[in-house]
Amino acid sequence: MGANLSCATLCDTNGEGPSSKPRLGDIPESCLALVLMHLDPPDICKLARLNRAFRGASSADFIWESKLPSNYKFICEKVLDEKSVVGLEKKDVYARMCKPYPFDGGAKEVWLDKNTGGLCFSISSKGLAITGIDDRRYWNQISTEESRFHTVAYLQQIWWFEIDGELEFEFPKGMYSLFFRLHLGRSSKRMGRRVCNSEHIHGWDIKPVRFQLTTSDGQRATSKCFLDNPGNWVYYHVGDFVVDRPCELMKIKFSMTQIDCTHTKGGLCVDAAFVYPSTICTEICKLNKLAGQH
């Protein structure tokens, strides 16, 4: 009986063939939206270009609210102009939050990774406490297109190398990794080509740099590493931390030191510190691998 009904539905009155075929656009938008909710943002945007039904379904607020971090309202209050997002669809809120927004006087930035919705941070060299930074015999601030902040701290020579930083924020639940972005040598452009001046590079192969990370809830991480790969920007992993209480402020403190005063060290560019969800740190590893191939 069921088979006969299905056949009757698909055939015209003369039994000569199908009168209509189900199309992708015939699926209700509410059903499509339930499927799209389980996809990553880039895939949702690709499917939105298929037809009108997918385009309408892809704009559903409940889809994009599930992609936003759990603390997105806190971010809107602290960093964004909250009035600017009132009345926006969640899809548009997500798109806005994928752009870097400065805070703490412009020394720090926060944004969403557009592929995963993970919360990311950067702290510029001007937002770090660098020993001797005001003494031009040791450090200089130089302009460069190779930094998202358009300036980096350049070390010519110093005995006591110490950089400290901190960040206080409401982090969504998960694991995070912190990195320093560093460069041995001073890069510039000559005749339209990138060149690296390695004149001041010394001392980093004698003793390793010590990296440390602590959190306000008692987590600690320590690592040591020799700085190498001159002429390339390298992300040095400081450590990881876990957020279990997403609705509370967490303060992280981090540092890098080489305070063996038996020798000087120099020729180092300090761009920034970065905090990424650990789930997307494979991209950082790829960047380091590409830098090592140059």
N, C-alpha and C positions, 0 to 999 in steps of 0.2 A: 504493500500500500504506500509506504513511504517512498519507495523507488518510483512508483507511478506518479506520485505527486511532484517529485523532483523533476521528472521528465516533462510533465505537463507545464511546469513553471518555465522550463528552459526552451520549450518548443512553441511555435505559433499554432493557430487553430487548425491549419491544414497539415500539421505534422511535417512541414518541409524543412525545419531547421530551427536553430536558436533565434528567438525574437530579440533577446538582449543578453549581453554578457556582463557579469559583475566587473566593475572597474575599481581601481585603487581609490579613486576619488569618492566612491560610494561608501567607504568605511566612515562611520560617524566620527566626528572630531574628538568626542570624549573618549572613544576607544583608542584612537591614535595617540592622544595625549598620555594615556596610561602607559602605552608602550614607550613613548619618547622619554618619559620620566626616568627610565632605566638606562638611558644612553648618556654619553659624555657630551658636553656642550658643542664641540666641533661637529659631531655626528648629527646632533639636533639641527644645527644650522644648515648642514648639507641637505638633510631630508626636507627642510622647510622650502627648498627650491623645487621640489618635485611637482607640486600642484597646490591649488587653493586650499584643499582640505588639510594638507600637511602644514601649510603656512599658518592657517588659523590655529591648528592644534599646537604648533610649536610656540605660540605666544601665551599659552595658559600660565597663569601666575603660579599655580601649584608646582609646575615643572621647574621653574627658575628659582622659586623659593627653596626647593630641595637642593639646588646647586649652590646657593649662597651660603657662606659660613654661618654657623649658629649665632655668632655675635655681630652680624652685619648691622644691626641697629646701633650697637655701641660704636662701630666704625663710623657710621653716618653722623653720630653725635660728636665724636672726638675729632674726626678728620674732615669729612665732607661737610658742605653746607647743607644741613638737614632739610632746609626749606626747598633746596633744589631737587630733592628726590621725592618730595611729597606729591602723591598723585601719579607718579610714574609706574608703568608696568614693571613687574619684577625682572623681566627680560632686559629692560633699559637700565634698571638699577645694577644688574650684573655687568652689563657692558661698561657702565661708568666706573665701576669698581675695578675693572681690569686695567684701568689707566693708573699710573703711579700718582699718588697724592702726597704732597709734603706735609710734615708736621714737626713739632718741636723746633720752630723757627726755620724750617726748611732744611735742617741737617739730616732728617730721616724721611723715608718714604714707605708707603704701604700700598699694596695692590693685590689683586687676585690673579693667580695663574689661570689664563683663559681656558686651558685645556681641562683642568681639574677643579677649579674653584678654590684651590688651596691658598692660604694667606701667606704672603711674602713680604719681607722687609729689607730695607737697605739703610745703613748708617754711614754717612759720608766721612771722609777723613776730618772734616771740620767738626763733626759730631763726636769725635774720639778725643780722649785725653792723651796727648803725645808729649812725652818728656822732651823738653828743649825746643818745642815747636816755634817759640817766639824768638829764638836765637838764630839769626841768619847764617851764622857760621856752620850750623848743623842742618837745619831744615829750610826748605822753600816751598811755597805753594805755587804750583805751575798750572797753567791752563792747558787743557787737552780735549780733543774730541773723543778720546777713548774711554772717558768716564761718563756715566749717566749724570754726574753732578758737574761735569765740565771743568773740574779741577782736582788735582791730586797733591798729596804731600810727598815731596822728594827729599830723601836723606842723602846728604853728601858724605858726612862722616860723623861718628859719635862713639863714645865709649860705652855709655849706659843706654841701651835700647829698650824702651818700654812704652807700650800702647795699651790703654784701657778703654773699655766702652761699656755701656749699659742700655737696656731697653726694658721699659715697663708697659705692658699691654694685656688686654684680655685675649688670650689665644683660644681658638677653637680646639676641641679635644683632638689629640693625636701626638705624633712624634715629629720633632723638628731638628734640623741640623744647621749649625752655624759655620760660616766660612769667612776668611779674610781673602780679599782679592789683591794680589801683590804682583809686582813686576820688577825684575832685576834689570837695571839700566834705564836710561832716559830716552824715550822714543820721540821722534820728531819727523817732519816731512821735509824732504829735500828734492827739488825738481819733481814734485808730485809723487815721490816714492817714500815709503816709510823706512826710516833708518833708526838704529838704536845706538846710543852712545854708552859704551860700557866702561868709560874712564874711571868712575868712582866705585865700581863693584869690587868689594873685598870683604873678607872676614866671615862670610856666611858658611864657608866650608870648614871652618875650624871647630865651631861648636854649634849644636842645633838650636833652633828657636823653640821656646817652650810656650805652648798654647794652653789656656785654662778657661773653663766655663763653670759658673755656679748659678743656681737658681734660688729664689726666695723660699722654696719649699724643700731645700736641702740637697738637691741633686748636684753632682760634681762630675767633671770630665777633664782629663789632662792628656796631652799628647806632646811629642817632640818631633821636630822635622828639620832637616837641612834645607835651606832655600836654594833652589837651582833653576835651570831652564831660563837663562838670561834672554831678553828680547821678547818674552811672551808673558801674557797675563795668566796667572795661575791662581786657582781657588784652593786655599789651604784649609783643610777640615780641622776645626777647633774641637767640636764635640757635638753630642746629641742630648736632647732633653725631652721629657714626656709631659704632656698636659692632661691631667685627669679631671680637673675642675675648671671647665671652660667659662664659667660665669664669674670667676675671680681674677683680679689683677695678679700677674706674675712678673717679677722683676728678674731679668737675667743680667749677669755681669760676666764680662769676658776680657781676656788680655792676651798679648803676645810679648814675650820678653827674651832678651839675650843680654844678660847683665854681667857677663864675665869681663871684667875690666882689664884683663891681660892683653887685649887686642882691640882695635877699632873695627868698625864695620860701616859700610856705606854703599851708595849706588842703588838705593831701593825706592821704588814708587809705591805708596800706599793709597789705594783707591777708596775702598770701603769695606765694611763688614756686611754680610748677607745672612738672613735667616730664611730657610726654605722648609716646607714640609718634606720629611725624609722620603716620601713616596715619589718625589720628582727629582731626587738628587742624582739619578742616573744621567740626567742631562748635564749636570755639572761634571760628572766623570767623563762624558763625551768631550766637553770643552777642554778639559785638562789633557785628554788623549790627543786631541787635534793640536793643541799647543805644543805637545811633546814631539809631534811629527815635523814641526817647522824647523 
